[in-house]
Amino acid sequence: MRARLALTAAAVTTMIVLAFCIPLGRLIQVVAANRALEAAKLESRSLAGAISAVSGQTATVAELVEQANADSPRPITVYPPDGTVLGPPVPVDAEVELARQGRSFTAAGPNGGRDILVGVVGPDPKATTVIRVRVAASLLSGGVQRAWAILAAIAVFVVVVAVALADRLALSIVRPMGELLSVTRRLQSGEVESRVSPAGPPEVAEVGRAVNGLADRIDELLAAEREKAADLSHQLRTPLTVLRLDGERLASADDRLLITRDIDRLEQVVTRVIKESRHSSRHQAAGRSQGSCDLGEVVRNRLAFWSILASGENRQCRTDVPTGPQPVGAAQGELEVCLDALINNVLAHTPGGTPFSVEVIPASGRSWTLVVQDAGPGLPGSALPRRGASGGSGTGLGLDIVRRTAEASGGRLTAGRSTDGGARIEATFGPPPER
């Protein structure tokens, strides 16, 4: 925009300057030519008066012509009635014969010059003396080139000044718009605390104030949503407490321990949701996970729980986790939620007895991929469902939670067909952030 405004100013100013300078340059040329011709006419009239005063004295006329040529850059030739030629030898031509009739006029000279011819009538009307003043082409254009050069310099200066002023004007518009663009991009990346300092023309400043109002409204809505999520999660504590009391009444000690452990884990998840809802950090707003853990260790620990449920449904659960650490850029609690969501989808959406497997395989760039696949009917079209869309009795949010966790760590989530024709979900998690 800045370059376009400067280019527009240059084009408009150039057109105005040309419209002014071209006629002015032509006028300068005409004035210079008229000035040279008037000077020649003045010399011819002065010499004509002197010759009239000494009419008939050829020697005196010769002296006057010699003196006039000595003081003038314009050659002066005099043709007395006796047929002689005084001054620079210019042959008698038709113009001289016309001037002998007592006429005075201007004729074309050689090489673009001009001749001033004056007929001086003496006491005898037939004895007419002719004066010719020759004005060279260089005298007709004397000073024109210098004036044109000055005019061109002024024109260039005017164009440069106009472009500079237009650039300063454009800068006063572009700079606030650049800041506005920067703030909107920061808002887009999740920095909801970014604000614009309204500046520039009134229209641009008004847009800045509107963006600030929009950012304030977004901040308010986000805060309200976080509070609602926290309140909703907090309401789960009451049924959890009741569930814990019911579990403690179980007769079997093993059942009490299993139920209590599951309730403890559920309370941890609820507590984490409350904390994350009310204390979201800038990195979380920007969508970047801050935690890190060992993916293989999480898989081994959680499968110790899920394998019991799988055995109760006569499902075969195959686990393939490499030895050694598999560090990823996601917190342990986040990975546990992801793994639970994937295995819960298998148990909820495949018939009883359907086998499934959980694998951890290396990916590019120090990343690791969690693969959960089964021998069930698979996903419709082998594609991930949209957020909130589910073909069964679920909410459709489980896979979306896995996707957001994977992307927050720098990875991704993909879906396809397993070798047994069922669903194959691959969640790739990026490496831990460098300290």
C-alpha positions, 0 to 999 in steps of 0.5 A: 500500500505504501509503494502504491501511494508513492507511485500514484503520487509520482504519476499524478505529480509528473502529469501536472509538472509536464502539463506546466513545464512543456508550455513554459519551455515553449514560452521560454524559447519564443521569448528568447527568440523575440528578445534576440530579434528586438535587439537586432531591430534596435541596432538596425534602427539606430544605424539607420538614423545615423546613416540618414544623418550623414547621407551621401558621405560614403566614408562616414557610413563605412566608419559607422558600419565598422563601429557597429560590427565591432560592438555587436555579435550580429553581423551588419551589412549595408548596401549603399545606393552606389552598389557597394557592400559595406561590412560582411560581404553578403551578396545582393538578393531578392530581400535586398531589392525588396528593401530598396523600395523603402520597406523594413521586414524580417526574412529567413536567414541561413541555418535557421537564423533570421535577417532584419532588413531596413530600407533607409530612404535618402533625399532622392527616393531612388537612392535607398540604403539597405541595412541587413542585420543577421541574427544567428540561430544560436542567438535566437535560442540563447539561454534556452537550454540553461532555462530548460535545465533549471526547469527540469531540475525544479520539476524533478525536485517537485516530483521527489518532494511529492513522493516523499510527502506521499510516503510519509502520509502512507506511513502514517496509515500503514504503520498502524495497520501493520500493528493491527495486523500483528495484534490480530495474528497474535490473537489468532495464535492464542495470545488473548491479552494482546491489544492495539494502541489506536493510532493513525487516521480516524478510520484506522483508529476506530478499527483498532478500538473495535479489535480491542473490544472484540478481544475483550469480548473473547477474553470474557467468553473464554473466562466464562466458559472456563468457569462453567467447565470448572463448575461442571467438573466440581459438581462431579465431586458429590457423586464421586463421594457417594460412589466411594462410600458405596465402594467401601461397603463392598464385602471383598477387599480386592473389589474395594481396592479396585473400585477405590483406585479407579475412583481416585483416578477419576478424582484426579482427572476431575481435579486436573480439569478444574485447575486447567479450566481456571488457570490456563497458561499462555502456552495452553492458550497457544495450543502447546503442551508443557508436560513430558513423560515416557509413553511406553511407561504410561502404556504399560501401567494403563494396560494393567488395568484395561487387560482385566476388563478385556479378559472379562469380555474374552478379548485378546489384548496384544501389547508391543512396547519397545524397551527403553524410554520413549519420551514425548511432549505430553503430560502423563495425565494427558496421555492416560486420558488419550489411551483410555479414550482409544481403548474405551472406543474399542470396548464400546464400539466392537462386539464382545470377544473382538481382539485389539492391540496396542503398540508403540512405534518410533516416528520421525524426528524423535517422535513416537506413535501410539497405535491402537487397532482392532478387528471390529467393523472399523470407522465409516470411510476409514476417516476420523469423525468430526468433533462432537459427531458419533455414529454410536452412543458416545459423545464423539469427543474422545478422538478429538481429545486425542487429536488435540493432545497429539497436535499440542505436542507437535504430532498428529492423529490419523485413522485407517484400516487395520490388517484385520479390517477394523479400525487403526488409530495412530496418535503421533506425539512430538518430542519433549520441549527443550529446556 
